[in-house]
Amino acid sequence: MDTPLLETPLAALHKRLGARMVPFAGYAMPVQYPAGIIAEHKACREGAALFDVSHMGQGAITGAEAAARLEALVPGDIIGLKPSRQRYTLLLNDQGGILDDLMVANMGNGSGPQRLALVVNASNKAADFAYLRRSFGEALVEFPDRALLALQGPKAAAIMAELCPPATSLPFMGVADAPVGGIAALITRGGYTGEDGYEISVAGSDAAALAEKLLAAGAAPAGLGARDSLRLEAGLCLHGNDIGPDTNPVEAGLMWTIGKRRRAGWDFVGAAAVRAMLESGPARRRVGLRVDDKAPVRAGTAITDAQGKAIGAVTSGVPSPTLGYPIAMGYVATAHAADGSAVAFQVRGRRVPGTVVPMPFVPHKYVR
């Protein structure tokens, strides 16, 4: 018997707005609204778009040694994370594979017990929190009743100026406890579209009211379809597609998540495997790909060199609304990973030419 899909606190609003709902990570989620994916994508690049990401897992770790203890599990510099700032990091297995990518925010004030807020991927949240609980016990608290909204785009700051003036002074990856439109919220400046924007955590019971305020202030509702094309244009990985338990941060191009101090100590889960690949060099690398054809290539599509020899596979691919041609991300043998390398995609028995290109495909516009 199939397990019924879960719903976020915004389910009724999605339906009222005419969203097409699809199963995603155990939830019924909006893939698009009547305006369509391209219009939603452009709304984010040119104005402001509102995404429901309440399916993500939210939690917190509290304790005098919370940062040091979390550093034993992740390669990010958590001890050095300043109050009211957040950082992207990874959960690794003993083989250096990426169990998940996550956000960690320092909610402390520099004195007293440390408090770290966590956001993990929806499809992994049960496994992530079970894994963390083995180390933290009751010091880890999950927040299943909280919602998370992502307001993204060049006009996001203007909307927040109207509803939460203090949010406009936040730096990229800054964090603040402040009401938005009179609703208590935890705000972070960032997102997963490459645009300036905010992620706003609120009580589930307040989510619909907050979403209505953000939409009334000028945001356009956007679904999973636009979110996927936006993050791929920004060169950002999707766990389960572009990274996973069989992917090492070295080959994934994520060594920037492991700072100098952590590389000096190599004292986190999976460190030996990461260090070994860093020293020997990876056999393959994650690359950006331009598709020289009208039709997009999708995850799993084989990649060959100019002579037809298999050299890798696509992990994500979409038609780029911003660029006007299909783009993709994937892994290719290191010898073919240089920008400008000619490749080909095997699409339904047809050879489609392509080129390895730099990422991001569309420049990031984060506030610095």
C-alpha positions in Angstrom: 0.0 0.0 0.0 1.4 3.4 -1.0 2.2 5.8 1.8 0.0 9.0 1.6 1.9 12.1 0.6 2.6 14.6 3.3 1.5 18.2 2.8 3.3 21.5 3.8 1.4 24.2 5.7 1.0 26.0 2.4 -0.9 23.2 0.7 -4.2 24.9 0.6 -2.7 28.1 -0.7 -0.9 26.2 -3.5 -4.2 24.6 -4.6 -6.0 28.0 -4.5 -3.3 29.5 -6.7 -3.8 26.7 -9.2 -0.5 24.9 -8.7 0.1 21.5 -10.3 1.1 19.3 -7.5 3.6 16.4 -7.8 5.1 13.9 -5.4 8.6 15.0 -4.2 10.5 13.6 -1.2 7.4 12.2 0.3 5.4 15.5 -0.1 2.8 16.8 -2.5 4.7 19.9 -3.8 3.9 22.5 -6.5 5.9 21.9 -9.7 4.4 25.0 -11.4 1.6 27.5 -11.3 -0.6 28.6 -14.2 1.9 31.2 -15.4 4.3 28.3 -16.2 7.9 27.4 -15.4 9.6 29.9 -17.7 7.5 32.8 -16.4 8.3 31.7 -12.8 12.0 31.4 -13.7 12.1 34.9 -15.2 10.2 36.3 -12.2 13.1 35.2 -10.0 15.8 36.5 -12.4 14.1 39.8 -13.0 11.8 40.5 -10.0 11.0 38.3 -7.0 9.7 34.7 -6.7 8.4 32.9 -3.6 9.1 29.2 -3.1 7.7 26.8 -0.5 10.6 24.8 0.8 8.8 23.7 4.0 9.5 20.1 3.2 13.2 20.6 4.2 14.3 19.4 7.6 14.8 22.0 10.3 16.5 21.4 13.6 18.9 22.8 16.2 21.8 21.6 18.3 22.4 23.2 21.7 25.3 22.8 24.2 28.6 24.2 25.4 30.6 22.1 22.8 28.0 22.0 20.0 30.3 23.5 17.4 33.3 21.3 18.2 31.2 18.2 18.3 29.6 19.0 15.0 33.0 19.6 13.5 33.8 15.9 14.2 31.1 15.0 11.7 31.3 17.7 9.0 34.3 19.2 7.1 33.1 22.8 7.5 34.6 25.3 9.9 31.9 25.4 12.5 34.0 26.6 15.4 35.0 29.7 13.4 31.4 30.4 12.3 30.6 33.8 13.8 27.3 34.5 15.6 24.4 35.4 13.3 26.1 33.8 10.3 25.5 30.5 8.5 27.6 28.2 6.4 27.1 25.5 3.7 28.7 22.2 4.7 28.5 18.4 4.1 27.7 15.2 6.0 30.2 12.6 4.8 30.5 8.8 5.3 33.7 7.0 6.2 34.5 6.6 2.5 34.2 10.4 1.9 30.9 10.1 0.1 28.4 12.9 0.6 25.4 11.8 2.7 23.9 15.2 2.4 24.6 18.9 2.1 23.2 21.2 4.7 23.2 24.7 6.1 24.4 25.4 9.7 23.7 28.8 11.4 25.3 30.1 14.6 22.4 31.4 16.7 24.6 32.1 19.7 25.6 35.5 21.0 29.2 34.7 21.8 28.6 33.7 25.4 26.7 30.9 27.1 25.5 27.6 25.5 26.0 27.4 21.7 23.0 27.0 19.5 23.3 25.8 15.9 20.3 25.9 13.6 20.3 23.3 10.8 18.5 22.9 7.5 18.9 19.6 5.7 17.4 18.1 2.5 13.9 16.8 2.6 14.7 13.4 1.1 17.4 12.8 3.7 16.1 14.5 6.8 15.0 11.3 8.6 18.4 9.7 8.0 20.3 12.9 8.8 18.6 13.5 12.1 18.9 9.8 13.1 22.6 10.0 12.3 23.1 13.2 14.2 21.1 12.0 17.2 23.6 9.2 17.7 26.2 11.9 18.6 24.0 14.6 20.2 21.1 12.8 21.8 18.6 15.2 23.4 20.9 18.2 22.4 19.4 17.8 18.9 15.9 19.1 18.5 13.8 18.7 15.3 11.2 21.3 14.2 8.7 19.4 12.1 6.0 22.0 12.7 8.0 24.9 11.2 7.7 26.1 7.6 10.4 27.5 5.3 9.8 30.1 2.6 12.4 31.2 0.0 12.0 34.7 -1.3 14.4 35.1 -4.2 15.3 37.7 -6.9 16.6 41.2 -7.4 13.4 42.7 -5.9 13.5 40.5 -2.8 15.2 43.1 -0.7 12.6 45.8 -1.6 9.9 43.5 -0.5 11.7 42.8 2.8 12.3 46.5 3.2 8.5 46.9 3.4 7.8 43.9 5.7 11.1 43.6 7.7 13.4 46.6 7.4 16.3 45.1 9.5 16.6 42.2 6.9 17.9 44.6 4.2 21.1 45.2 6.2 21.9 41.5 6.5 25.0 40.4 4.6 25.1 37.3 2.4 24.8 34.3 4.7 23.7 36.6 7.6 21.0 35.5 10.1 18.5 37.4 12.1 15.5 36.8 14.4 13.0 39.5 13.3 9.3 39.7 12.6 8.3 39.8 8.9 5.0 41.6 8.4 4.5 41.2 12.2 5.1 37.5 12.1 7.9 36.1 14.2 10.6 34.6 12.0 14.2 33.4 11.6 15.6 35.0 8.5 18.8 34.1 6.5 20.1 35.9 3.5 20.8 33.4 0.8 19.0 30.8 -1.2 19.6 28.3 -4.0 18.9 30.2 -7.1 22.1 32.4 -7.5 20.0 35.5 -6.9 19.9 37.7 -3.8 17.2 36.6 -1.5 16.1 35.3 1.9 15.0 32.1 3.5 12.4 32.7 6.2 11.6 30.1 8.8 8.3 30.5 10.6 5.8 28.5 12.7 3.7 26.3 10.4 0.6 28.0 11.6 1.9 31.4 10.4 3.2 30.2 7.0 0.1 30.9 4.9 -0.4 34.4 6.4 3.3 35.2 5.7 3.1 33.9 2.2 0.1 36.0 1.5 1.9 39.1 2.7 4.9 38.3 0.5 2.8 37.7 -2.6 0.8 40.9 -2.0 4.1 42.8 -1.8 5.0 41.7 -5.3 6.5 38.2 -5.2 5.3 35.6 -7.8 4.6 32.1 -6.7 7.1 29.6 -8.1 7.4 25.8 -8.0 9.9 23.0 -8.2 10.4 23.3 -12.0 11.7 26.9 -11.8 13.7 26.1 -8.7 15.5 23.3 -10.6 16.3 25.4 -13.7 17.4 28.3 -11.5 19.8 26.3 -9.4 21.3 24.6 -12.4 21.9 27.9 -14.1 23.7 28.9 -10.9 25.9 25.7 -11.0 24.5 24.4 -7.7 24.3 20.7 -6.9 21.2 18.8 -6.2 21.8 16.0 -3.7 20.7 12.7 -5.2 21.5 13.9 -8.7 24.8 15.7 -8.8 26.2 14.6 -5.4 25.5 11.6 -3.2 27.0 8.8 -1.1 29.2 7.7 -3.9 30.6 11.2 -4.6 33.7 12.6 -3.1 33.9 16.4 -2.5 37.1 16.5 -4.5 35.6 15.2 -7.8 32.4 17.2 -7.1 34.4 20.5 -7.0 33.3 21.1 -3.4 36.7 21.5 -1.8 35.9 25.1 -1.2 33.7 23.9 1.7 36.7 22.6 3.5 38.8 25.5 4.9 42.5 25.7 5.6 42.1 24.9 9.3 40.1 21.7 8.6 42.6 20.6 5.9 45.4 21.0 8.5 43.7 18.7 11.0 41.9 16.3 8.7 39.8 15.3 11.8 36.3 14.8 10.5 34.4 11.7 9.3 35.6 10.7 5.8 38.7 12.9 6.0 41.2 10.1 5.0 39.3 9.4 1.8 38.9 13.0 0.9 42.6 13.7 1.5 43.7 10.6 -0.5 41.7 11.7 -3.5 43.0 15.3 -3.2 46.6 14.0 -3.2 46.2 11.4 -6.0 43.8 13.5 -8.1 40.2 12.4 -9.0 39.5 10.1 -12.0 36.5 12.2 -12.9 35.3 15.8 -12.3 31.9 17.5 -12.1 31.6 20.0 -15.1 29.2 22.3 -16.7 28.0 21.4 -20.2 26.5 23.4 -23.1 24.3 21.3 -25.3 24.7 22.3 -29.0 21.1 21.3 -29.9 17.6 22.5 -29.3 16.6 19.4 -27.2 17.8 19.2 -23.6 19.7 16.2 -22.2 18.5 14.6 -19.0 20.1 12.9 -16.0 21.7 9.5 -17.0 22.5 10.5 -20.5 25.8 9.1 -21.6 28.7 11.5 -22.4 31.4 10.5 -25.0 34.4 12.1 -26.4 34.7 13.3 -30.0 35.6 9.7 -31.1 32.6 8.1 -29.4 34.4 6.7 -26.3 32.3 6.8 -23.1 33.8 9.3 -20.7 30.9 10.1 -18.2 27.3 10.8 -17.7 24.9 13.7 -17.2 23.5 14.3 -13.7 21.2 17.2 -14.3 20.0 18.9 -17.5 17.4 21.6 -18.5 16.6 24.1 -21.2 18.0 27.4 -19.8 15.4 30.1 -19.9 18.0 32.8 -19.3 20.5 31.6 -21.9 18.1 30.2 -24.5 19.8 26.9 -25.0 20.1 23.6 -23.1 22.6 23.3 -20.3 23.7 20.3 -18.1 25.9 19.2 -15.3 27.7 15.9 -15.1 30.9 14.0 -14.5 33.5 13.3 -17.1 36.9 11.7 -17.0 39.5 14.2 -15.8 41.3 14.2 -19.1 38.2 15.7 -20.7 37.2 18.1 -17.9 39.0 21.3 -19.2 36.8 24.1 -20.3 36.3 24.1 -24.0 36.6 20.3 -24.3 34.4 18.9 -27.1 32.0 16.1 -25.9 28.9 14.4 -27.2 25.7 13.1 -25.7 24.0 9.9 -26.7 20.3 10.8 -27.0 18.0 8.0 -28.2 20.6 6.7 -30.6 21.5 10.2 -31.8 24.8 11.9 -31.3 24.3 15.4 -29.9 27.4 17.6 -29.7 28.3 19.7 -26.6 31.1 21.5 -24.9 32.5 21.6 -21.3 32.0 25.2 -20.1 32.6 27.1 -16.8 30.0 27.3 -14.0 28.0 29.1 -13.0 26.2 29.4 -16.3 24.6 32.6 -15.1 26.6 34.8 -12.7 25.7 34.8 -9.0 24.1 38.0 -7.7 24.5 37.5 -4.0 24.8 40.6 -1.9 28.3 41.0 -0.4 
